[in-house]
Amino acid sequence: VEDMGSWGPSDRYKEDFHFNFKLKAGSPVSVENFNGSVEIVAWEKDEVEVNGTKYAGSEELLKEIKIDVDSQPASLKIRTLRPEGRRGNMGAKYTLRVPRKVLLDGIVSSNGSIRVEGTEGDARLQSSNGSIRVMRLDGNLEAKTSNSAIEASRVNGNFVGRSSNGSIKVDGLRGGFEAETSNSSIVARVEKLAAGNVVRAKSSNGSIDLSLPDYKGQEIDAESSNSSVSLKLPANADAELRASTSNGKISSDFDVAMTGSISKNRLDGKIGKGGSLVRLNSSNGSIRVEKL
């Protein structure tokens, strides 16, 4: 389990909790937490094992934190209930073992990270001030956080990621890709992209680096302000390129059949036979189109 937040000297009071619930494979699981981490790992049992720790700066606050559970044969909902009207240093962290086939239908935390590994099914994850890390997910992934990073590897499904002040890094994706952040970078390698999927990436004050080894004419839209945009495509790629920047330069490993006027800050034309639109835009940053 990662160190999911500051326990600090004032968090003197702690209490562990443990639950086990039967759950049909493919059922939805939701967790609503505050001030703590949530870690979810798949196993081969049709049950959920929950291990966690409540913590607080006083014994009174610790007793008032409640773990609310709604367990059904085909669904599981867990909530950490904050004492109403009370302030203080308090929260909880969770570790769950879940059936491999599971729908992570809203895993939410604040001031704590979320980690998911090895599940089969769609996942919706949201944190504030905490990182999100996903490994070996077979399903669509929607991840949202602020002031921290999103990392995903070996996801077999569409990826949608949103962060502010945090980087987004995706490797080994087999599906659609859409990412947006501010003040940080986006790096993605999409191993397999279905026909009709659009690749979208947008960052302010952060670079964008996209690698598409399986590119087959899908539409691409990448935009950064105050940083660079890099796109890597197969040597036999066909596309309609529109690249523009202010106060930066544009370079291409591909021969581009120019259309329209020629400018050092703009490059419009056909790569290969032409095809779907590849739009790359930056202000105060360079643009590079490279061969894989």
N, C-alpha and C positions, 0 to 999 in steps of 0.2 A: 504494500500500500504506500502510495506517495505521501509525502508530507504536504497536506492539503491546506495549510493555513497556519497562522500564528497562534500557538497555544498560550504563549506569554506567561509571565509570572503570576498574573492575576487569575489565571484559569486553574485555580487550585483544586476545584471540585469536579470530579468525573464519575460517570456511572455507565457501565457497559450494559448493552441489551442484546438479546439473541432471540430470533424467531425462525420457525420453519413452517412452510405452507406448501400444500399440494397445488400444482398448477398444470393445466393441460398445455402441451406444446403448442406454440403459435398464439398463445393468449397475450393480451396487453398487460404491461407493467408500467406504473407511473410512480415517480418519487418527487415530492415537493419538499425541499430542504432550505435551510438558511444557515449562513456562517459555517460552512463545512463541506467536505468533499463527498462525492458519490463515485464508487468504483463498482463496475458490473463486469463479471466474467462468466462465460458460458461453461456449462458442464453437461453431462449426459443423463441427468436425472430430470423427471417431470415434477420438480419441486423447486422452491426458492428457499435458500438459506440466507438469512439476514444477520449480520454481525455489525454492531455499531457502538458508538460512544457518545453520550451527551456530556457537555462540559459547560461550566458557568463560573463566574467570578465569586459567587457566594453559594452556600448550601441552599438557601431559600430559593434562589433563582433556578438552581439545578432541579429541585423538586417540582417546580412549576412547568418545566419543559415536558411536553407530552409527545409520545410517538403514537400517532393515530393510524390504525391499519384497517382497511376494508379488504378482506380476503374472500374470494369466491373461487369455485373450481375453474372458472375461465377468465379471471381477472384478478389483479392485485394493485391496490392503491396504498401508498405510504406517505404520510405527511408528518413533518416536524412542526408542532404547534408552539408558537412563540407565546410566552405569557402576555396577556393583553395589558397594554398600558405600561409595561415594565421596560426599563432600559438596563443595559449592562452587558458585560462581555459574556456571551453565551452562544451555543449552537450545538451542532451534531455532525458526526461523520459516519458514513455507511460503507460497508462492503457487502455486495450481493453476489451469490451464485445463482444463476438462472438457467432454465432449459435452453438448449442451443437455439431452438426455434422459438423466438419470442418477439413480440412487438413492443419496442420501447416507446411508449406513447406518452411522451412528456417527462423527461428526466431534467429537473430544474433545481438549481442551487444558486446561492449568492455568496460571494466571498469564499468560494471554494471551487476546486477543479472537478471535472467529470472525466472518467476514463471508462471506455468500453472495449471489450476484447472478445472476439470469437463468436458473436451472435449471428443468427440468420433471421432477418426480418427488418422492416423499416425502423429507423431511429430518429427521434426528435429530441435534441439536447440543447439546453440553454443554461448559461451561467453569466453572472456579472462578477468582474474582478477575479476570474478563475479560468484556467486553461481548459481546453477540451482536446482529448486524445482518443483516437479510435483506431483499432487494429483488427484486421480480418473481419470485416462486416460484409455479409451477403444480404444487401438490401439498400434502399435509398437512405441517404443521410442528410439531415438538416441540422446544422450546428450554428449556434449564435452565442456570442459572448462580447464582453467589453473589457478593455484594458488588459487583454491577455491573448495568447496564441491559440490557434486551431491547427491540429495536426491529424492527418488521416493517412493510413497506409493499407493497401490491399483491400479497397472497398469495391465490391461488385454491385454497382447501382449508381444512380444519379447523386451527385454531390452539390449541395447548396450551403455556402458558408458565409457568415456575416460577423465581422469584428470591428471594433474601433480601438485604435492604439494597440493593435496586436497583429502579428504576422499570420498568414495562412499558408500551410505547406501540405501538399497532397502528393502521394507517390503510389504508383501502381493502380490507379483508378481505372475501372472498366465501366464507363457510363458517362452521362452528361456532367458538365462542370460549370458552376456559376459561383463567383466569389467577389466579395467587396469588403474593403477595409480602409482605414485611414491611418496615416502616419506610420505605416509599416509595409512590408513586402508581401507579394503573392508569388509562390513558386509551385508549379504543378506539372506532373508528368502523367498524361492520360494514355494508358496502354491500349485501350479499346474504346472507340467512340462511335456509337450507332449513327447510321444515316439519319439526317434530320435534326440531330442534336446541335444546339448552338453553344459555343464556348464563349462565356462572358467573364471578364475580369476587370475590376475597377479599383484603383487605389489613389488616395491623395497623399502626397509626400512619401511615396513608397514605390519601389521598383516592381515590375511584373516580368516573370520568366515562365513561359509556357513551352512545354515539349510535347509534341503530338506525333509519335512514331506511326500511328495507325490512321493518320489523317487521310480522308477520302472525300474532300470537297465540302466539308461542313462549314457553316458560317462561323466567323470568329470576330469578336468585338473586345478589344483590350484598350484600356485608357488609364493613363497615369498623369498626375501633375507633379512637377518638380522632381521627376525621376525617370529612369529608363524603362523601355519596353523591349523585351526580347522574345522572339517567336522562332521555334525550331520545327521544321517540317521535313518530310521525306524528300529525297532528291527528285522524285517523279511527281511532285505535287502540282495540281492545277488550281488556280485561284484568281480572283479579281482583287488586286491589292490597292488599298487606299491608305497611305501612311502620311501623317503630318505631324510636325512638331514646331514649336517656337523656341528659339535659342538653343537648338540642338542639331544633331546631324542624323542622316538616315543612311543605312548601309544594307546591302542585300547580297547574299551568296548566289541568288537566282538571277538569271537574265530576265529582265522585265521589259515587255513591249509597252513603251510609254504611250499614254493617252493624255491629251490636254497639254498645258504649259509645263515647262520644266523649271523647278525651283529647288534650291538646296534644302528647303524646309518642307518639301512635299514630294511624294512619289506616288503617282497613279499609273496603273497599267496591269497587264496580264502576266501572270506566272504560268508557264506552260501553255495549255489550251484555254486558260481562263476558267471561270466557274463561279462558285459562291463568293460572296463578299468577305474579304478579310480586312477589317478596319482596325488600324493601329494609330493611337493618338497620344501625344505627350506635350506637355508644356515644360520648358526648361529641362528637357531630358532627351537622350538619344533613342533611336529606334533601330533595332537590328533584326533582320530576317535571315536565318541560318539554315543550312542543310544538315540533316542528321546523317 
